[in-house]
């Protein structure tokens, strides 16, 4: 019973870790490339910096959605496991 749905467990884990990586990459893009870099001397806030800021925030938001999706897969697996115990 311990190896029920191994592909779903593996997929959920992969989605979760890739999404955490996406949060880190999005934070880098939005904070450093979008905010801190334009504050350097002889640099101004351009359209490229705005796009990096928007891209970083978008990556963070989509990554959080995928983290929630991976948690939802784990919740469904826990519900299925508890349902089998009661039978």
N, C-alpha and C positions, 0 to 999 in steps of 0.2 A: 504494500500500500504506500510505501514511501516514495516510489518512483512513478506516481501517477502524473501524467502530463509533463514529461521532462522537457519537451520542446517549448511549451508555454512558459515554464519556469525560466528556461534559458533565454527565451525571447524577452520576457519581462525584465530580466536582469540586464541584458544587453541594452534594451531601450532606456532603462534607468541610468546606466553609467554613461551612455552616449549623450543623454540629455543633461546630466550633470556637467559633462565636458562642454556642451553647448552653452550652459549658463556661464561657465568660466570664460569662454570665448566671447560671448555677448557682453559680459561685464568688461572685458578688456577693450573691446571695440567701442562701447559706449562711453566708458570712463576715460580711458587713456587717449584713444584716437579721436574721440568726439569732443572731449572737454579739456583734458590737460594739454594735449599737443597744441591746440590753437592758442594757448596762453604763453607759449614760448616766445622769446624775443624774435622780432622780425617775421612773425607768423600771424596771420589773421584767420578769422572764422570764415571758411569758404563753403561752397556748396558740397564739396567733397567731404568736409568735416560733418556737415549736417547729415549727409547720407550715411556716414559711418555711425553717427549717433542713432539715427533711426534704425539702421540695420542691427546694431547691437541690442537695442531695446526689443526689436522684433524677435531676434534669436532667443533672448531671455524669455519672452512670453511664450513662444512656441515650445521651448524646452520645458517650461513649467507645465504646459498642457500634456506633453509626452510623459513627464514624470507622473502626473496624475493618472494617465492612461496605464502606465506600468503598475501603479498601485492598484488600479481597478482590476487588472488581470489577477493580481495576487489576492484581492478580496474575493473574486469569483472562485478562485481555487480553494480558498479557505472555506467558503460556503459549501462547495462541493464536498470537501473533506468532512465537514460537520454533518452534512446530509447523509453521507455513507455510514457514519458512526451510529446514527439513530435507527438505521434499518436493521 
